[in-house]
């Protein structure tokens, strides 16, 4: 037994971990070399001091309360990080693990504290440096308006910074941490594309993922969010276990892009589709009619006596008349139809789902009646006629260019006949008509030249 005791004593003495035996009040009864080296005190000096004497004043009270809880049986063991003050006045962060030892001497049982202490200063400083770095990064991200996410695929948990909650209008505690709940906030029209791009990256097909998607805000509104991220951890099989990235509110930018796209395809005065969008929609309508073996009507509309209005009342009044004309045309057509402005007082309508020629005639009669009603603009009551020409797919053409050209030719013939009505291209001698129109335009140009 004596030999075993000496072996235990030698093992404790040469342990790299600081070990001490303390009385219940904290006074050291015995210490090993590592504890002396850690605190900078000689063993004899330490035996005259107590555990709490080594603690930094800021930590003494908390350490004493924890040890008292251990002694009273409220806890079976104690592990804490605290600061010791060394003999030279410097401080060291330590991990202190305490256990209660009971010694039975027959009539009574005494208690002792076994203390193990390790220097964790380097780890603590590294942790503080990491926290400071994360704080600086947080300041940078907040300054840039960036939210962050950290997604653990293994724990099925995703966390966010406060900026993410702010941009979606949530309190941080109300933002879901379940990945499925988070993905359910993505707009249904964006969800499939978002999922494809994310999982392509998770499989390792691409280095990172980027996606712009609409997400539901706290009040049900849709907010455009640009998400960028990459896998930051994979397991031994190469499966993604952690994904991190940033989130940016791009709603304003998307609105500006949508506005620019709208302006590129719409007339700035009336907000009707322009010639480019007209051709696109007519192409789609022709394809649909071809598949359904139906027909499409293209109607070229021109206001009669519009030029005198501009000349007499000015372009401001003329513009108001054009806007009012656009409103009447839009309200007189079905949602599936299209009306566009080509320029000046020229408009083109695309009528879909026209089963018969009678359907087209009824629609045109209604439109012309609406457009013939007087315009009340800037205190003036203005009346104008309407000339309209119609070309039908497939009878009068199989492509957008031909149909618009033939509808224009039919409209021109109506004007030649006195205007204020409509006509179908199928009833015209097209070649004769185009020759007459060409001669009239040449005559107009000659008249302008003589006037100069």
Buried (B, 14 or more C-beta within 10 A) or exposed (E): EEEEEEEEEEEBBEBEBBBBBBBBEBBBEBBBBBBBEBBBBEBEBBBEBBBBBBBBEEBBEEBBEBBEEBBEEEBEEBEBEBBBBEEEEEEBBBBBBBBBEEEEEEEEEEEBBBBBBBBBBEEBEEEEEEEEEEEEEBEEBBEEEBBBBBBBBEEEEBBBBBBBBBBBBBEEEEBBBEBEEBBEBBBEEBBEEBBEBBEEBBEEEEEEBEBBBBBBBEEEEBBBBBBBBBBEEBEEEEBBBBBBBBBBBBBEEBEEEEEEEEEEBBBEEBBBBBBEBBBBBBEBBBEBBEEEEBBBBBBBBBBBEBEEBBEEBEEEBBBBBBBBBBBBBBEBBEEEBBBBBBEEBBBBBBBBBBEEBEBBBEBBEEBBEBBEEEBEBEEBEBEBBBBBBBBBBBEBBEEBEBBBBBBBBBBBBBBEEEBBBBBBBBEBEBEEBBEBBEEEEEEEEEEEEEEE
